[in-house]
Amino acid sequence: MKNVSRRNFLRTSATALAGFTIAPASIFGKSHGFVAAPSDKLNIAAVGIGGMGNSNLRNMEKTENIVALCDVDWKYSKDVMARFPNAKKYWDYRKMFDEVGNSFDAVLCATADHTHAIITSDAMTLGKHVYTQKPMTHSVYETRLLTKLANKYKVATQMGNQGSSSEGTDLVCEWIWNGEIGEVTKVECATNRPIWPQGLNAPENAMRVPKTLNWDLFTGPAKMRPFNEVYHPWNWRGWWDYGTGALGDMACHIMQPVVAALKLGYPTKIQGSSTLLLADCAPNAQRVKFTFPARDNMPKVAMPEVEVYWYDGGIMPDRPEGFPEGKELMPGNGGLCIFHGTKDTLICSCYGQEPWLLSGRVPNAPKVCRRVENAMSGGHEQDWIRACKESPENRVETKSNFNISGPLNEVVVMGVLAVRLQTLNKELTWDGEHMEFTNINPNEEIRIVKKDDFKVVDGDPKFNKIYTDPVNAQEFARELIKHNYREGWKLVDMPS
């Protein structure tokens, strides 16, 4: 036993307990997520607390116990650490899981995108409930893995796209399902992001790593790069190794009503385009077209093949015919969705909020979606806490549990793939079940701009794009779908 870490011991125990049905908390204890009654408080550990994690914690600490905190940057997270003087403090989540894994029931993961999967999967295999910030993962494979693990370990899960719990999303679903706008064959989604730097050459100079930052732990499973302040804090979103650009950051909010209302599964075709595509950094603006096959018809509306378009970085869809002159197409919250139906056009903003019909009608559709109170101001987190306290057999699942947010997140990261593979110059066909493209030839090669060395010399523009060496396109695509982790970091196996 002394050669078995506490984390591995807990993981083995959690696997065994997954076969049980109902047992009182006095038998299993809180370490496996079972609590005696909804009045009990959860013990929560948080990983990544300097940014969105701080907001999530504020919505959890009102009712629950925050017992352990972990962050790779103790300057960025200093104020949060100070707010919980009794919580255990860690740099490395793995050490936290090993040392105090018995003391908490649930985990908040709000780190950079590229570490969501490894932290969340480790937590679930220990039997911990998980709240993971959007995007749920950095790759398609990681998303599929977390979805399967959630079902295997029967834990309560929630992705941090709070709009999925809002009444606006509920209304979008209810109006479409009631046939208010007819059949939908086209949807357009847009955001005004990015609001952080993108379209940049990778820095060539290394900077001294601050004493308050563990750069090795921040890098995690990604390839090691010299530290530069252009990556951290916060600006990591625009760099492919750590983030997913404007699409990954915002599509989980903006496309969620589309996936939910139209009951979308895997796309069959995708194609992307953008401003200058660089090997290391997301472009300044992107456009992606997804094609989804027909789904089973609902009682009041058919679900034919539908094309979904994504725009960011200032690119916008055309104003629909009849849209009021002088009215901004995109509202102030930075997101837009336009559902083009055969009877009417439905428009909503980010998070599915403020839905309205272009005709001016106000639908009176039956309320069939469960409502979450104060969804946008803590209700989304509190609904997850409520689910954590219910037994798997009697649990009312959250509005963005991984069976729902998993397929959504796969769509989102597929959009990232479409942009990164655009230089293949074709519409890509996708086999969702097997997570692979079916029309990339074995001998195809791909090159991407590594550096844009544009200069003005004596008043004349000089274009000099430096490309990566040619790489096999199939191998490149496979790595985007399922990442190769850096040595020392390993993802748990995919459940059968």
PESULTA-V927790 format. One record per residue. N is the residue number from 1. NEAR is the number of other C-alpha atoms within 10 Angstrom. D_LAST is the distance of its C-alpha to the last C-alpha in Angstrom with 2 decimals. Layout:
# PESULTA-V927790
n->N near->NEAR d_last->D_LAST
n->N near->NEAR d_last->D_LAST
This chain:
# PESULTA-V927790
n->1 near->6 d_last->27.83
n->2 near->5 d_last->29.99
n->3 near->5 d_last->27.63
n->4 near->9 d_last->24.74
n->5 near->14 d_last->24.97
n->6 near->18 d_last->25.13
n->7 near->22 d_last->22.18
n->8 near->15 d_last->19.91
n->9 near->13 d_last->21.46
n->10 near->21 d_last->20.81
n->11 near->19 d_last->17.14
n->12 near->14 d_last->16.84
n->13 near->15 d_last->18.98
n->14 near->21 d_last->17.05
n->15 near->16 d_last->13.81
n->16 near->11 d_last->16.09
n->17 near->14 d_last->17.85
n->18 near->17 d_last->14.93
n->19 near->11 d_last->15.41
n->20 near->8 d_last->19.04
n->21 near->9 d_last->20.68
n->22 near->11 d_last->24.06
n->23 near->13 d_last->26.13
n->24 near->12 d_last->29.11
n->25 near->15 d_last->29.12
n->26 near->10 d_last->31.52
n->27 near->8 d_last->28.83
n->28 near->14 d_last->25.98
n->29 near->16 d_last->28.22
n->30 near->19 d_last->27.71
n->31 near->22 d_last->25.44
n->32 near->25 d_last->22.41
n->33 near->25 d_last->23.56
n->34 near->26 d_last->25.33
n->35 near->23 d_last->28.97
n->36 near->16 d_last->31.69
n->37 near->12 d_last->32.97
n->38 near->13 d_last->32.90
n->39 near->10 d_last->36.12
n->40 near->11 d_last->34.47
n->41 near->16 d_last->33.95
n->42 near->26 d_last->30.67
n->43 near->19 d_last->30.78
n->44 near->25 d_last->29.35
n->45 near->29 d_last->28.74
n->46 near->26 d_last->29.09
n->47 near->25 d_last->28.09
n->48 near->25 d_last->30.24
n->49 near->27 d_last->33.32
n->50 near->24 d_last->36.01
n->51 near->16 d_last->35.31
n->52 near->16 d_last->33.25
n->53 near->22 d_last->32.03
n->54 near->18 d_last->35.65
n->55 near->14 d_last->35.85
n->56 near->23 d_last->32.69
n->57 near->20 d_last->34.08
n->58 near->15 d_last->37.35
n->59 near->17 d_last->35.62
n->60 near->21 d_last->33.83
n->61 near->14 d_last->36.62
n->62 near->11 d_last->38.89
n->63 near->14 d_last->37.09
n->64 near->16 d_last->34.73
n->65 near->16 d_last->35.00
n->66 near->23 d_last->34.10
n->67 near->20 d_last->33.76
n->68 near->25 d_last->32.39
n->69 near->25 d_last->32.72
n->70 near->26 d_last->31.40
n->71 near->26 d_last->32.63
n->72 near->24 d_last->33.29
n->73 near->22 d_last->36.69
n->74 near->20 d_last->38.98
n->75 near->15 d_last->41.76
n->76 near->19 d_last->39.73
n->77 near->20 d_last->38.38
n->78 near->14 d_last->41.65
n->79 near->13 d_last->42.77
n->80 near->19 d_last->39.49
n->81 near->22 d_last->39.45
n->82 near->10 d_last->43.04
n->83 near->9 d_last->42.25
n->84 near->16 d_last->40.15
n->85 near->10 d_last->42.34
n->86 near->11 d_last->40.56
n->87 near->17 d_last->37.03
n->88 near->16 d_last->35.72
n->89 near->19 d_last->35.69
n->90 near->17 d_last->33.34
n->91 near->20 d_last->32.90
n->92 near->17 d_last->29.43
n->93 near->24 d_last->26.67
n->94 near->15 d_last->25.05
n->95 near->15 d_last->28.34
n->96 near->20 d_last->28.53
n->97 near->25 d_last->25.17
n->98 near->15 d_last->26.30
n->99 near->14 d_last->29.79
n->100 near->16 d_last->29.71
n->101 near->22 d_last->26.12
n->102 near->16 d_last->27.52
n->103 near->17 d_last->30.02
n->104 near->22 d_last->27.99
n->105 near->27 d_last->25.67
n->106 near->30 d_last->24.63
n->107 near->25 d_last->24.51
n->108 near->29 d_last->26.15
n->109 near->31 d_last->25.01
n->110 near->29 d_last->27.70
n->111 near->25 d_last->27.79
n->112 near->26 d_last->28.07
n->113 near->25 d_last->25.30
n->114 near->27 d_last->23.88
n->115 near->23 d_last->23.04
n->116 near->24 d_last->21.51
n->117 near->23 d_last->17.86
n->118 near->18 d_last->18.31
n->119 near->22 d_last->20.44
n->120 near->27 d_last->18.49
n->121 near->23 d_last->15.12
n->122 near->22 d_last->17.14
n->123 near->25 d_last->18.86
n->124 near->27 d_last->15.95
n->125 near->24 d_last->14.47
n->126 near->28 d_last->18.05
n->127 near->29 d_last->18.01
n->128 near->33 d_last->20.35
n->129 near->31 d_last->20.95
n->130 near->30 d_last->21.18
n->131 near->26 d_last->23.67
n->132 near->27 d_last->23.03
n->133 near->23 d_last->25.75
n->134 near->27 d_last->25.51
n->135 near->32 d_last->24.20
n->136 near->34 d_last->20.89
n->137 near->31 d_last->19.89
n->138 near->30 d_last->21.53
n->139 near->25 d_last->19.08
n->140 near->24 d_last->16.78
n->141 near->21 d_last->13.70
n->142 near->25 d_last->14.58
n->143 near->26 d_last->14.97
n->144 near->21 d_last->11.62
n->145 near->19 d_last->10.13
n->146 near->27 d_last->12.67
n->147 near->23 d_last->12.15
n->148 near->18 d_last->8.58
n->149 near->23 d_last->9.98
n->150 near->23 d_last->12.98
n->151 near->17 d_last->11.46
n->152 near->17 d_last->9.71
n->153 near->21 d_last->13.07
n->154 near->20 d_last->15.31
n->155 near->28 d_last->17.71
n->156 near->30 d_last->20.34
n->157 near->31 d_last->19.94
n->158 near->29 d_last->22.53
n->159 near->29 d_last->23.20
n->160 near->26 d_last->26.85
n->161 near->25 d_last->28.09
n->162 near->22 d_last->30.65
n->163 near->24 d_last->31.92
n->164 near->31 d_last->28.96
n->165 near->26 d_last->30.68
n->166 near->24 d_last->34.15
n->167 near->23 d_last->36.27
n->168 near->21 d_last->36.83
n->169 near->26 d_last->33.24
n->170 near->24 d_last->33.59
n->171 near->25 d_last->36.78
n->172 near->25 d_last->35.38
n->173 near->23 d_last->32.67
n->174 near->20 d_last->35.23
n->175 near->24 d_last->37.83
n->176 near->22 d_last->35.59
n->177 near->24 d_last->34.06
n->178 near->17 d_last->37.66
n->179 near->21 d_last->38.71
n->180 near->24 d_last->41.12
n->181 near->22 d_last->40.73
n->182 near->20 d_last->39.64
n->183 near->24 d_last->36.96
n->184 near->24 d_last->35.56
n->185 near->19 d_last->35.18
n->186 near->16 d_last->35.68
n->187 near->22 d_last->34.89
n->188 near->21 d_last->36.24
n->189 near->26 d_last->35.04
n->190 near->29 d_last->36.92
n->191 near->26 d_last->37.49
n->192 near->21 d_last->40.41
n->193 near->19 d_last->38.21
n->194 near->22 d_last->38.15
n->195 near->11 d_last->40.58
n->196 near->13 d_last->39.66
n->197 near->18 d_last->40.56
n->198 near->22 d_last->38.70
n->199 near->20 d_last->39.79
n->200 near->20 d_last->40.86
n->201 near->15 d_last->41.18
n->202 near->17 d_last->39.34
n->203 near->16 d_last->41.93
n->204 near->8 d_last->43.53
n->205 near->8 d_last->44.93
n->206 near->11 d_last->43.21
n->207 near->12 d_last->44.30
n->208 near->9 d_last->44.61
n->209 near->13 d_last->41.64
n->210 near->12 d_last->42.96
n->211 near->10 d_last->43.08
n->212 near->14 d_last->41.21
n->213 near->18 d_last->38.16
n->214 near->16 d_last->35.51
n->215 near->19 d_last->34.74
n->216 near->15 d_last->32.22
n->217 near->16 d_last->30.09
n->218 near->21 d_last->30.58
n->219 near->20 d_last->29.42
n->220 near->20 d_last->26.26
n->221 near->22 d_last->23.60
n->222 near->20 d_last->25.96
n->223 near->13 d_last->28.53
n->224 near->13 d_last->31.64
n->225 near->12 d_last->34.68
n->226 near->14 d_last->38.12
n->227 near->18 d_last->38.64
n->228 near->17 d_last->40.64
n->229 near->15 d_last->41.47
n->230 near->16 d_last->40.50
n->231 near->17 d_last->36.84
n->232 near->16 d_last->37.20
n->233 near->15 d_last->37.70
n->234 near->15 d_last->36.36
n->235 near->18 d_last->36.98
n->236 near->23 d_last->33.62
n->237 near->26 d_last->32.42
n->238 near->28 d_last->34.16
n->239 near->23 d_last->32.73
n->240 near->20 d_last->29.62
n->241 near->22 d_last->28.41
n->242 near->25 d_last->28.38
n->243 near->24 d_last->28.60
n->244 near->28 d_last->28.05
n->245 near->28 d_last->31.69
n->246 near->26 d_last->33.27
n->247 near->30 d_last->30.58
n->248 near->25 d_last->27.77
n->249 near->19 d_last->30.17
n->250 near->26 d_last->31.51
n->251 near->28 d_last->29.34
n->252 near->29 d_last->27.03
n->253 near->22 d_last->30.29
n->254 near->28 d_last->32.00
n->255 near->29 d_last->29.34
n->256 near->25 d_last->27.67
n->257 near->26 d_last->30.21
n->258 near->22 d_last->29.68
n->259 near->20 d_last->25.93
n->260 near->19 d_last->26.46
n->261 near->17 d_last->29.61
n->262 near->23 d_last->28.63
n->263 near->15 d_last->25.05
n->264 near->19 d_last->23.83
n->265 near->17 d_last->20.40
n->266 near->19 d_last->19.80
n->267 near->21 d_last->23.12
n->268 near->15 d_last->23.93
n->269 near->19 d_last->26.68
n->270 near->25 d_last->27.84
n->271 near->24 d_last->30.91
n->272 near->25 d_last->32.39
n->273 near->20 d_last->35.76
n->274 near->19 d_last->37.44
n->275 near->14 d_last->40.42
n->276 near->16 d_last->40.44
n->277 near->25 d_last->36.92
n->278 near->25 d_last->36.73
n->279 near->21 d_last->34.18
n->280 near->21 d_last->33.94
n->281 near->25 d_last->34.96
n->282 near->29 d_last->34.12
n->283 near->26 d_last->36.98
n->284 near->23 d_last->39.58
n->285 near->23 d_last->38.72
n->286 near->26 d_last->35.95
n->287 near->22 d_last->35.45
n->288 near->23 d_last->32.22
n->289 near->21 d_last->31.86
n->290 near->23 d_last->28.62
n->291 near->20 d_last->28.58
n->292 near->20 d_last->26.39
n->293 near->15 d_last->26.43
n->294 near->16 d_last->27.99
n->295 near->15 d_last->26.12
n->296 near->10 d_last->27.00
n->297 near->12 d_last->30.52
n->298 near->13 d_last->31.35
n->299 near->9 d_last->34.35
n->300 near->12 d_last->36.80
n->301 near->17 d_last->35.50
n->302 near->18 d_last->33.77
n->303 near->19 d_last->30.94
n->304 near->16 d_last->31.90
n->305 near->15 d_last->30.65
n->306 near->20 d_last->31.39
n->307 near->18 d_last->32.19
n->308 near->21 d_last->31.57
n->309 near->23 d_last->33.66
n->310 near->26 d_last->33.43
n->311 near->25 d_last->36.51
n->312 near->27 d_last->37.24
n->313 near->21 d_last->39.93
n->314 near->14 d_last->42.80
n->315 near->15 d_last->41.83
n->316 near->18 d_last->42.23
n->317 near->18 d_last->41.91
n->318 near->8 d_last->45.22
n->319 near->12 d_last->46.90
n->320 near->13 d_last->46.32
n->321 near->8 d_last->49.50
n->322 near->9 d_last->51.32
n->323 near->13 d_last->49.80
n->324 near->11 d_last->52.66
n->325 near->8 d_last->54.78
n->326 near->6 d_last->54.92
n->327 near->8 d_last->51.64
n->328 near->10 d_last->48.98
n->329 near->20 d_last->45.94
n->330 near->19 d_last->43.62
n->331 near->15 d_last->44.32
n->332 near->11 d_last->44.71
n->333 near->12 d_last->41.18
n->334 near->17 d_last->40.00
n->335 near->25 d_last->37.82
n->336 near->27 d_last->38.42
n->337 near->28 d_last->36.71
n->338 near->25 d_last->38.59
n->339 near->23 d_last->37.25
n->340 near->19 d_last->39.42
n->341 near->18 d_last->39.72
n->342 near->14 d_last->41.94
n->343 near->13 d_last->44.03
n->344 near->19 d_last->43.96
n->345 near->23 d_last->42.47
n->346 near->22 d_last->40.50
n->347 near->24 d_last->40.68
n->348 near->24 d_last->39.11
n->349 near->26 d_last->38.96
n->350 near->29 d_last->36.32
n->351 near->29 d_last->33.98
n->352 near->28 d_last->34.96
n->353 near->24 d_last->38.28
n->354 near->15 d_last->41.63
n->355 near->21 d_last->40.60
n->356 near->19 d_last->43.58
n->357 near->18 d_last->44.56
n->358 near->18 d_last->46.82
n->359 near->13 d_last->49.04
n->360 near->9 d_last->49.89
n->361 near->10 d_last->48.67
n->362 near->12 d_last->47.03
n->363 near->15 d_last->44.41
n->364 near->11 d_last->44.36
n->365 near->15 d_last->40.84
n->366 near->11 d_last->39.40
n->367 near->12 d_last->37.50
n->368 near->11 d_last->34.04
n->369 near->14 d_last->32.06
n->370 near->13 d_last->31.92
n->371 near->13 d_last->34.24
n->372 near->19 d_last->33.72
n->373 near->15 d_last->37.05
n->374 near->14 d_last->38.07
n->375 near->18 d_last->34.76
n->376 near->17 d_last->36.18
n->377 near->15 d_last->37.95
n->378 near->19 d_last->35.49
n->379 near->18 d_last->34.18
n->380 near->27 d_last->30.80
n->381 near->24 d_last->30.28
n->382 near->22 d_last->31.88
n->383 near->20 d_last->29.64
n->384 near->24 d_last->26.61
n->385 near->26 d_last->28.61
n->386 near->17 d_last->29.33
n->387 near->22 d_last->25.65
n->388 near->27 d_last->24.94
n->389 near->22 d_last->27.58
n->390 near->20 d_last->26.20
n->391 near->21 d_last->23.86
n->392 near->19 d_last->20.41
n->393 near->9 d_last->21.77
n->394 near->9 d_last->24.90
n->395 near->15 d_last->23.96
n->396 near->16 d_last->25.38
n->397 near->20 d_last->22.90
n->398 near->26 d_last->24.48
n->399 near->25 d_last->25.62
n->400 near->23 d_last->23.32
n->401 near->23 d_last->20.22
n->402 near->28 d_last->17.12
n->403 near->19 d_last->16.23
n->404 near->20 d_last->19.68
n->405 near->27 d_last->20.27
n->406 near->24 d_last->16.97
n->407 near->19 d_last->18.00
n->408 near->28 d_last->21.51
n->409 near->29 d_last->20.74
n->410 near->28 d_last->18.98
n->411 near->26 d_last->22.28
n->412 near->27 d_last->24.30
n->413 near->25 d_last->22.81
n->414 near->26 d_last->22.94
n->415 near->26 d_last->26.64
n->416 near->24 d_last->26.90
n->417 near->22 d_last->25.44
n->418 near->25 d_last->28.05
n->419 near->23 d_last->30.81
n->420 near->24 d_last->29.79
n->421 near->24 d_last->29.52
n->422 near->20 d_last->32.72
n->423 near->15 d_last->34.77
n->424 near->16 d_last->33.02
n->425 near->10 d_last->35.39
n->426 near->14 d_last->33.33
n->427 near->16 d_last->31.28
n->428 near->20 d_last->27.64
n->429 near->17 d_last->25.36
n->430 near->19 d_last->21.73
n->431 near->14 d_last->18.65
n->432 near->15 d_last->16.66
n->433 near->8 d_last->13.54
n->434 near->8 d_last->13.32
n->435 near->16 d_last->15.09
n->436 near->16 d_last->18.07
n->437 near->18 d_last->21.78
n->438 near->11 d_last->23.14
n->439 near->13 d_last->26.81
n->440 near->18 d_last->27.05
n->441 near->11 d_last->28.75
n->442 near->10 d_last->27.94
n->443 near->9 d_last->31.45
n->444 near->13 d_last->31.84
n->445 near->17 d_last->32.88
n->446 near->17 d_last->33.15
n->447 near->17 d_last->35.63
n->448 near->21 d_last->35.91
n->449 near->16 d_last->38.92
n->450 near->18 d_last->38.76
n->451 near->19 d_last->42.11
n->452 near->18 d_last->44.57
n->453 near->11 d_last->47.96
n->454 near->11 d_last->50.14
n->455 near->12 d_last->53.71
n->456 near->9 d_last->57.12
n->457 near->8 d_last->59.79
n->458 near->7 d_last->63.43
n->459 near->7 d_last->62.42
n->460 near->8 d_last->60.15
n->461 near->10 d_last->56.34
n->462 near->12 d_last->54.55
n->463 near->11 d_last->50.99
n->464 near->11 d_last->48.98
n->465 near->14 d_last->45.22
n->466 near->14 d_last->43.53
n->467 near->14 d_last->40.30
n->468 near->14 d_last->37.36
n->469 near->11 d_last->37.20
n->470 near->11 d_last->35.49
n->471 near->14 d_last->31.73
n->472 near->15 d_last->29.46
n->473 near->19 d_last->28.24
n->474 near->20 d_last->24.85
n->475 near->14 d_last->24.18
n->476 near->15 d_last->25.59
n->477 near->19 d_last->23.43
n->478 near->15 d_last->20.20
n->479 near->14 d_last->21.30
n->480 near->20 d_last->22.01
n->481 near->22 d_last->18.57
n->482 near->15 d_last->16.81
n->483 near->19 d_last->19.43
n->484 near->15 d_last->20.46
n->485 near->14 d_last->21.16
n->486 near->13 d_last->24.50
n->487 near->10 d_last->24.86
n->488 near->7 d_last->24.39
n->489 near->11 d_last->21.70
n->490 near->13 d_last->17.98
n->491 near->16 d_last->15.04
n->492 near->14 d_last->12.23
n->493 near->9 d_last->9.00
n->494 near->13 d_last->6.39
n->495 near->12 d_last->3.78
n->496 near->6 d_last->0.00
